[in-house]
Amino acid sequence: MNAPAVSYYEPLEDDRFASTTATSGPWSPHAQHGGPPAALLGRALEAIDEGSPRVIGRFAMDLLGPVPVAELTVTSTVLRPGRTVSLRQAELSDPAGRVVARAEGWAFPDLEWPGGSGPGGFGEPLRHRPTHGHHEEPPESWSRGYLDSVEWQWIEGAVTRPGPAVVWMRPLVSLVPGEEMSPLQRLLACVDSASGASAALDPAEWSFMNTELTVHVVRPPVGEWVCLRAETTIGTGAVGLATSEVYDELGLVARSAQALLVAPARR
């Protein structure tokens, strides 16, 4: 048996990264879950230096194809510079040079407000904590790479029971070795799971693949844990919508949305 991965990616030269088994999603050991690529793209967006501290207030990722569990190249640029806000872009390319994921992020000034939390505060905190949750086993047929890289504490629902869900999540591995995940990276590593956590259909009968992920970040999360309060809405055609409110132990930190391709499962 191979030793468990300690990170999602191993850095190589020239902005290249080797993907570890911890990135593999539930549908295939060869295709990544959306969380690790989102976090890697978020890392690239945060690393852009525009001369003054900035935070990502909106993150929008398009998945242009399956992200392989393979070597990836990361590139980034500033699409629209500005003195106060800017629009940044980062891309992931596979070994053949094809762009498999692209993210844009609006960067806002990182202001220090008198009194700490700023004019809005933290909002109403949740009444439950990670210690109030319980473990739920995923379906036996699912690939366990990413699923085992996260600690899940379920408050309501489960991946095996269709319907809305509330779950606390904490990554157990780093994004890259020797680096602590930033609050944004930790958030992005988890929030893509909203569509699976709140599945409205039986995954044995239906596939519901997210084509994109949009996250509006009110403030960076505090602490190791984030909580998803997730719900999926299925339309009459091939389109579904998964949304979530994202909390830390202080209150609301973000809202997310994912457009889903809904189709009968392949036999």
MOGISUL-V390614 format. One line per field, one symbol per residue. ss: DSSP state (~ for helix, > for strand, _ for the rest). Layout:
ss->???
This chain:
ss->______>>>>>____>>>>_~~~>______>>_~~~~~~~~~~~~~~______>>>>>>>>>>____>__>>>>>>>>>>_____>>>>>>>>_____>>>>>>>>>>>___>__>_____________~~~_>__________~~~~_>>>>>>>>>__>>>>>>>>>>>__>>>______~~~~~~~~~__~~~~________>>>>>_>>>>>>________>>>>>>>>>____>>>>>>>>>____>>>>>>>>>>>>>___
